[in-house]
């Protein structure tokens, strides 16, 4: 029997554990799910005969190494900054490892050691990063093999609320880490390349520089630039491509309204507010506006940001409750923490709600002197609050990768992401069994 150690039992682990347990008897697997909260782990494995739950504090070196040494493969579902500690143990103990997170600089530095040890550390095999890489490389490789030359690649992904659960004016609810949503884009200027020209968007302009994308059968989305698009030139072998852009999806109108908080400074996480515990949300918004005892907070906000009184933005803001006299109740809070608390009560998924992952790629290429364009789209609706679209699109690729590695279908060694055909072809094929499929179509070329 082959032993699989899964470290971390958070929300995104539910579909992974289901996949592993559904395949455990046929594949002769035993799954050990460990977490600092053993009850979370027990809840996910239940009474399955091929599984057990155990408690693990990742900082307990002796316990961690002992568990890894007993495994045939290790899956780390921990927060990203904890992966390297596990990876170093895996290299030392010659155990393959899988994780859905971005490859960090620390992880990348393990490549030579992992190769020498004959170990594969597969990273970025969740949804974004993960399914985005695989679905993009499939089409890019096909275009190249058919004699095409890539001149444009754009990619968008969004974790959103499903249409049937979309019942608020923002057309948005939290489907993943709320803190990451509040701080999105705050790490500095994003960068990309367009028609051979480098472009940079500073944070204070990020949510006003959007484009509208139509996804077949699901209508329009708006995309804003995401992180550093330029690093994907090397990853995808697109070093000389004139246009490369990666973005995040929201529904139209979201970004223009969110820009209000960016412009105010309400997403700042770098300092604490005085007396935040007894402050109201109305007073919180007023902190960022000029002193004028005769005008209301609403009027000052509209004047400062040049918003008309009948603008839909005001409806969105009022619906959130930012002008209410409700106390915040957080001591020494940063502006971003105050905003997150408010949004958490309004953008929370209800028990009956479903989430949605939307992904869309645009491929521009030259073939026989003619400019052509392909589009590839995937939309996945969650089943419920346990097997969400996010959990499925993260968990299933990880589980499939585990199976391929254990069955010696992937012979890579070192630190990798899933851009090799021998990885993405079987993973994408099996994902189709879970209704994670891409609609690929050739479309008329549009100048951007």
Secondary structure, 3 states (H helix, E strand, C coil): CEEEEEECCCHHHHHHHHHHHHHHHHHCEEEEEEECCHHHHHHHHCCCCCEEEEECCCCCHHHHHHHHHCCCEEEECCCHHHHHHHHHHHHHHCCEEEECCCCCHHHHCCHHHHHHHCCEEEECCEECCEHHHHHHHHHHHHHHHCCCEEEEEEEEEEEEECHHHCCCCCCCCCCCCHHHHHCCCCCCCEEEEECCEEEEECHHHHHHCEEEEEECCCEEEEEEECCEHHHHHHHCCCCCCCEEEEEEEECCCHHHHHHHHHHHCCCCCCCECCCCCCCEHHHHHHCCCCCCCCCCHHHHHHHHHCCCCCCHHHHHHHHHCCCCCCECCCCCCEHHHHHHHHHHHHCCCCCCCCEEEEEEEEEEEEECCEEEEEEEEEEEECCCCCCCHHHHHHHHHHHHHHHHHHCCCCCCCEEEECCCHHHHHHHHHHHHHHCCCCEEEEECCCCC
